Amino acid sequence: MAGFIASATAFLEWLQMPSLILAAIAIAIGAYFFMYGGDQGRSKAKFWWIGAVVGLLVIQGSLELATSVNTNISF
């Protein structure tokens, strides 16, 4: 069980850096839609921005949640 927890923690730590890059790309795509999207650009941009922020919060918060659960619950 300890090996699984260690590998899951390592995977979540590794996943944090690409999530920052992907969130920045999604925000840039949203900015493109906002500037050049025409009448529907604002709604498309809002979709991309909200998705980027929520995805970033989920991935960045998952390591803290996993660490908190691991320290508070023993099997």
N, CA, C and O atoms as a GROMACS GRO file, in nm:
protein
  300
    1MET      N    1   0.081  -0.119   0.000
    1MET     CA    2   0.000   0.000   0.000
    1MET      C    3   0.086   0.126   0.000
    1MET      O    4   0.051   0.227  -0.061
    2ALA      N    5   0.200   0.119   0.070
    2ALA     CA    6   0.288   0.235   0.077
    2ALA      C    7   0.346   0.267  -0.061
    2ALA      O    8   0.365   0.383  -0.096
    3GLY      N    9   0.374   0.163  -0.139
    3GLY     CA   10   0.426   0.184  -0.273
    3GLY      C   11   0.325   0.252  -0.364
    3GLY      O   12   0.361   0.338  -0.445
    4PHE      N   13   0.199   0.214  -0.351
    4PHE     CA   14   0.093   0.276  -0.430
    4PHE      C   15   0.078   0.424  -0.394
    4PHE      O   16   0.063   0.509  -0.481
    5ILE      N   17   0.082   0.452  -0.265
    5ILE     CA   18   0.068   0.592  -0.220
    5ILE      C   19   0.186   0.675  -0.269
    5ILE      O   20   0.168   0.788  -0.313
    6ALA      N   21   0.305   0.619  -0.262
    6ALA     CA   22   0.424   0.691  -0.308
    6ALA      C   23   0.419   0.717  -0.458
    6ALA      O   24   0.453   0.826  -0.504
    7SER      N   25   0.376   0.618  -0.535
    7SER     CA   26   0.369   0.638  -0.680
    7SER      C   27   0.258   0.734  -0.718
    7SER      O   28   0.274   0.813  -0.812
    8ALA      N   29   0.145   0.731  -0.648
    8ALA     CA   30   0.037   0.825  -0.676
    8ALA      C   31   0.080   0.968  -0.642
    8ALA      O   32   0.047   1.061  -0.715
    9THR      N   33   0.151   0.986  -0.532
    9THR     CA   34   0.200   1.118  -0.495
    9THR      C   35   0.302   1.168  -0.596
    9THR      O   36   0.299   1.285  -0.634
   10ALA      N   37   0.390   1.081  -0.641
   10ALA     CA   38   0.488   1.120  -0.742
   10ALA      C   39   0.420   1.159  -0.872
   10ALA      O   40   0.461   1.254  -0.938
   11PHE      N   41   0.316   1.085  -0.911
   11PHE     CA   42   0.242   1.118  -1.033
   11PHE      C   43   0.175   1.254  -1.021
   11PHE      O   44   0.177   1.332  -1.116
   12LEU      N   45   0.114   1.282  -0.905
   12LEU     CA   46   0.048   1.412  -0.886
   12LEU      C   47   0.148   1.526  -0.885
   12LEU      O   48   0.119   1.634  -0.936
   13GLU      N   49   0.266   1.503  -0.828
   13GLU     CA   50   0.370   1.606  -0.832
   13GLU      C   51   0.417   1.630  -0.975
   13GLU      O   52   0.440   1.745  -1.014
   14TRP      N   53   0.430   1.524  -1.053
   14TRP     CA   54   0.472   1.538  -1.192
   14TRP      C   55   0.366   1.609  -1.275
   14TRP      O   56   0.399   1.685  -1.366
   15LEU      N   57   0.240   1.586  -1.245
   15LEU     CA   58   0.129   1.640  -1.323
   15LEU      C   59   0.111   1.790  -1.305
   15LEU      O   60   0.046   1.855  -1.387
   16GLN      N   61   0.167   1.846  -1.198
   16GLN     CA   62   0.144   1.987  -1.170
   16GLN      C   63   0.210   2.080  -1.271
   16GLN      O   64   0.150   2.181  -1.307
   17MET      N   65   0.330   2.052  -1.317
   17MET     CA   66   0.396   2.142  -1.412
   17MET      C   67   0.325   2.145  -1.548
   17MET      O   68   0.301   2.254  -1.599
   18PRO      N   69   0.291   2.032  -1.609
   18PRO     CA   70   0.217   2.040  -1.736
   18PRO      C   71   0.081   2.107  -1.721
   18PRO      O   72   0.030   2.166  -1.817
   19SER      N   73   0.021   2.098  -1.603
   19SER     CA   74  -0.109   2.162  -1.585
   19SER      C   75  -0.098   2.313  -1.592
   19SER      O   76  -0.188   2.379  -1.644
   20LEU      N   77   0.010   2.369  -1.544
   20LEU     CA   78   0.031   2.513  -1.555
   20LEU      C   79   0.046   2.555  -1.701
   20LEU      O   80  -0.010   2.656  -1.744
   21ILE      N   81   0.121   2.478  -1.776
   21ILE     CA   82   0.142   2.508  -1.917
   21ILE      C   83   0.011   2.496  -1.994
   21ILE      O   84  -0.021   2.582  -2.076
   22LEU      N   85  -0.064   2.390  -1.969
   22LEU     CA   86  -0.190   2.370  -2.040
   22LEU      C   87  -0.294   2.476  -2.002
   22LEU      O   88  -0.373   2.517  -2.086
   23ALA      N   89  -0.293   2.520  -1.877
   23ALA     CA   90  -0.385   2.626  -1.836
   23ALA      C   91  -0.350   2.757  -1.906
   23ALA      O   92  -0.438   2.832  -1.947
   24ALA      N   93  -0.222   2.785  -1.920
   24ALA     CA   94  -0.180   2.906  -1.991
   24ALA      C   95  -0.221   2.901  -2.138
   24ALA      O   96  -0.262   3.002  -2.195
   25ILE      N   97  -0.210   2.785  -2.199
   25ILE     CA   98  -0.253   2.769  -2.339
   25ILE      C   99  -0.404   2.788  -2.351
   25ILE      O  100  -0.451   2.853  -2.444
   26ALA      N  101  -0.480   2.731  -2.256
   26ALA     CA  102  -0.625   2.745  -2.260
   26ALA      C  103  -0.667   2.890  -2.240
   26ALA      O  104  -0.762   2.936  -2.303
   27ILE      N  105  -0.598   2.962  -2.154
   27ILE     CA  106  -0.628   3.104  -2.134
   27ILE      C  107  -0.596   3.184  -2.259
   27ILE      O  108  -0.668   3.276  -2.294
   28ALA      N  109  -0.487   3.149  -2.328
   28ALA     CA  110  -0.453   3.215  -2.453
   28ALA      C  111  -0.557   3.187  -2.561
   28ALA      O  112  -0.591   3.276  -2.639
   29ILE      N  113  -0.607   3.065  -2.568
   29ILE     CA  114  -0.712   3.032  -2.664
   29ILE      C  115  -0.837   3.112  -2.634
   29ILE      O  116  -0.903   3.162  -2.725
   30GLY      N  117  -0.871   3.124  -2.506
   30GLY     CA  118  -0.985   3.205  -2.466
   30GLY      C  119  -0.967   3.351  -2.504
   30GLY      O  120  -1.062   3.416  -2.546
   31ALA      N  121  -0.845   3.402  -2.489
   31ALA     CA  122  -0.818   3.540  -2.528
   31ALA      C  123  -0.833   3.558  -2.679
   31ALA      O  124  -0.882   3.662  -2.725
   32TYR      N  125  -0.791   3.459  -2.755
   32TYR     CA  126  -0.808   3.466  -2.901
   32TYR      C  127  -0.956   3.472  -2.937
   32TYR      O  128  -0.997   3.555  -3.019
   33PHE      N  129  -1.037   3.386  -2.877
   33PHE     CA  130  -1.180   3.389  -2.904
   33PHE      C  131  -1.243   3.520  -2.859
   33PHE      O  132  -1.333   3.571  -2.926
   34PHE      N  133  -1.196   3.575  -2.749
   34PHE     CA  134  -1.251   3.701  -2.699
   34PHE      C  135  -1.223   3.816  -2.795
   34PHE      O  136  -1.308   3.901  -2.818
   35MET      N  137  -1.102   3.817  -2.852
   35MET     CA  138  -1.065   3.928  -2.942
   35MET      C  139  -1.117   3.910  -3.084
   35MET      O  140  -1.160   4.006  -3.147
   36TYR      N  141  -1.114   3.786  -3.135
   36TYR     CA  142  -1.145   3.764  -3.275
   36TYR      C  143  -1.265   3.674  -3.297
   36TYR      O  144  -1.288   3.630  -3.410
   37GLY      N  145  -1.342   3.645  -3.195
   37GLY     CA  146  -1.450   3.549  -3.206
   37GLY      C  147  -1.581   3.604  -3.258
   37GLY      O  148  -1.675   3.527  -3.280
   38GLY      N  149  -1.589   3.732  -3.278
   38GLY     CA  150  -1.714   3.788  -3.329
   38GLY      C  151  -1.822   3.792  -3.221
   38GLY      O  152  -1.794   3.818  -3.104
   39ASP      N  153  -1.945   3.766  -3.264
   39ASP     CA  154  -2.059   3.775  -3.171
   39ASP      C  155  -2.055   3.668  -3.063
   39ASP      O  156  -2.093   3.694  -2.949
   40GLN      N  157  -2.010   3.549  -3.096
   40GLN     CA  158  -2.006   3.439  -3.000
   40GLN      C  159  -1.871   3.430  -2.927
   40GLN      O  160  -1.851   3.338  -2.848
   41GLY      N  161  -1.782   3.522  -2.952
   41GLY     CA  162  -1.648   3.515  -2.895
   41GLY      C  163  -1.645   3.523  -2.744
   41GLY      O  164  -1.567   3.453  -2.680
   42ARG      N  165  -1.729   3.608  -2.687
   42ARG     CA  166  -1.728   3.624  -2.542
   42ARG      C  167  -1.772   3.496  -2.471
   42ARG      O  168  -1.712   3.457  -2.370
   43SER      N  169  -1.874   3.430  -2.522
   43SER     CA  170  -1.920   3.306  -2.457
   43SER      C  171  -1.819   3.194  -2.475
   43SER      O  172  -1.799   3.113  -2.384
   44LYS      N  173  -1.754   3.187  -2.592
   44LYS     CA  174  -1.650   3.086  -2.612
   44LYS      C  175  -1.530   3.112  -2.522
   44LYS      O  176  -1.472   3.019  -2.466
   45ALA      N  177  -1.493   3.238  -2.508
   45ALA     CA  178  -1.380   3.273  -2.423
   45ALA      C  179  -1.409   3.240  -2.278
   45ALA      O  180  -1.322   3.190  -2.206
   46LYS      N  181  -1.531   3.268  -2.234
   46LYS     CA  182  -1.568   3.239  -2.096
   46LYS      C  183  -1.559   3.089  -2.069
   46LYS      O  184  -1.513   3.048  -1.962
   47PHE      N  185  -1.603   3.008  -2.164
   47PHE     CA  186  -1.593   2.863  -2.151
   47PHE      C  187  -1.448   2.819  -2.133
   47PHE      O  188  -1.419   2.738  -2.045
   48TRP      N  189  -1.357   2.870  -2.215
   48TRP     CA  190  -1.216   2.833  -2.207
   48TRP      C  191  -1.154   2.882  -2.076
   48TRP      O  192  -1.077   2.808  -2.014
   49TRP      N  193  -1.185   3.004  -2.034
   49TRP     CA  194  -1.126   3.058  -1.912
   49TRP      C  195  -1.173   2.983  -1.788
   49TRP      O  196  -1.093   2.950  -1.700
   50ILE      N  197  -1.302   2.956  -1.780
   50ILE     CA  198  -1.354   2.883  -1.664
   50ILE      C  199  -1.298   2.741  -1.661
   50ILE      O  200  -1.261   2.691  -1.555
   51GLY      N  201  -1.291   2.677  -1.776
   51GLY     CA  202  -1.234   2.544  -1.783
   51GLY      C  203  -1.088   2.540  -1.741
   51GLY      O  204  -1.045   2.448  -1.671
   52ALA      N  205  -1.012   2.641  -1.782
   52ALA     CA  206  -0.870   2.646  -1.745
   52ALA      C  207  -0.853   2.665  -1.595
   52ALA      O  208  -0.770   2.599  -1.533
   53VAL      N  209  -0.930   2.755  -1.537
   53VAL     CA  210  -0.917   2.783  -1.394
   53VAL      C  211  -0.964   2.664  -1.310
   53VAL      O  212  -0.898   2.627  -1.213
   54VAL      N  213  -1.075   2.605  -1.346
   54VAL     CA  214  -1.126   2.490  -1.270
   54VAL      C  215  -1.030   2.372  -1.282
   54VAL      O  216  -1.001   2.306  -1.183
   55GLY      N  217  -0.982   2.345  -1.401
   55GLY     CA  218  -0.888   2.236  -1.420
   55GLY      C  219  -0.759   2.257  -1.342
   55GLY      O  220  -0.705   2.164  -1.283
   56LEU      N  221  -0.710   2.380  -1.343
   56LEU     CA  222  -0.589   2.410  -1.268
   56LEU      C  223  -0.610   2.394  -1.118
   56LEU      O  224  -0.524   2.340  -1.049
   57LEU      N  225  -0.723   2.440  -1.068
   57LEU     CA  226  -0.752   2.424  -0.925
   57LEU      C  227  -0.765   2.277  -0.886
   57LEU      O  228  -0.719   2.237  -0.779
   58VAL      N  229  -0.827   2.198  -0.970
   58VAL     CA  230  -0.844   2.055  -0.940
   58VAL      C  231  -0.709   1.985  -0.936
   58VAL      O  232  -0.681   1.909  -0.843
   59ILE      N  233  -0.626   2.010  -1.035
   59ILE     CA  234  -0.497   1.940  -1.041
   59ILE      C  235  -0.403   1.990  -0.933
   59ILE      O  236  -0.333   1.910  -0.870
   60GLN      N  237  -0.399   2.121  -0.910
   60GLN     CA  238  -0.310   2.173  -0.807
   60GLN      C  239  -0.357   2.135  -0.667
   60GLN      O  240  -0.275   2.114  -0.577
   61GLY      N  241  -0.488   2.125  -0.648
   61GLY     CA  242  -0.540   2.090  -0.517
   61GLY      C  243  -0.540   1.941  -0.488
   61GLY      O  244  -0.553   1.901  -0.372
   62SER      N  245  -0.526   1.858  -0.590
   62SER     CA  246  -0.533   1.714  -0.569
   62SER      C  247  -0.416   1.662  -0.486
   62SER      O  248  -0.434   1.570  -0.406
   63LEU      N  249  -0.298   1.718  -0.503
   63LEU     CA  250  -0.184   1.674  -0.424
   63LEU      C  251  -0.204   1.709  -0.276
   63LEU      O  252  -0.176   1.628  -0.189
   64GLU      N  253  -0.254   1.828  -0.249
   64GLU     CA  254  -0.280   1.866  -0.110
   64GLU      C  255  -0.389   1.779  -0.048
   64GLU      O  256  -0.378   1.739   0.067
   65LEU      N  257  -0.492   1.750  -0.125
   65LEU     CA  258  -0.598   1.663  -0.076
   65LEU      C  259  -0.546   1.522  -0.049
   65LEU      O  260  -0.579   1.463   0.054
   66ALA      N  261  -0.466   1.469  -0.139
   66ALA     CA  262  -0.410   1.335  -0.119
   66ALA      C  263  -0.317   1.330   0.001
   66ALA      O  264  -0.318   1.233   0.077
   67THR      N  265  -0.237   1.433   0.019
   67THR     CA  266  -0.148   1.439   0.134
   67THR      C  267  -0.227   1.449   0.263
   67THR      O  268  -0.193   1.385   0.363
   68SER      N  269  -0.332   1.528   0.263
   68SER     CA  270  -0.415   1.544   0.382
   68SER      C  271  -0.484   1.414   0.419
   68SER      O  272  -0.488   1.377   0.536
   69VAL      N  273  -0.538   1.345   0.321
   69VAL     CA  274  -0.604   1.218   0.347
   69VAL      C  275  -0.504   1.114   0.396
   69VAL      O  276  -0.534   1.036   0.486
   70ASN      N  277  -0.386   1.114   0.337
   70ASN     CA  278  -0.284   1.016   0.375
   70ASN      C  279  -0.238   1.037   0.519
   70ASN      O  280  -0.213   0.939   0.590
   71THR      N  281  -0.226   1.161   0.564
   71THR     CA  282  -0.180   1.184   0.700
   71THR      C  283  -0.290   1.164   0.804
   71THR      O  284  -0.260   1.130   0.919
   72ASN      N  285  -0.417   1.185   0.767
   72ASN     CA  286  -0.524   1.175   0.863
   72ASN      C  287  -0.589   1.039   0.873
   72ASN      O  288  -0.654   1.009   0.973
   73ILE      N  289  -0.574   0.955   0.772
   73ILE     CA  290  -0.637   0.823   0.772
   73ILE      C  291  -0.529   0.718   0.765
   73ILE      O  292  -0.438   0.725   0.682
   74SER      N  293  -0.539   0.621   0.852
   74SER     CA  294  -0.443   0.510   0.850
   74SER      C  295  -0.517   0.380   0.821
   74SER      O  296  -0.628   0.359   0.869
   75PHE      N  297  -0.455   0.295   0.742
   75PHE     CA  298  -0.515   0.168   0.704
   75PHE      C  299  -0.455   0.056   0.783
   75PHE      O  300  -0.493  -0.060   0.765
   0.00000   0.00000   0.00000
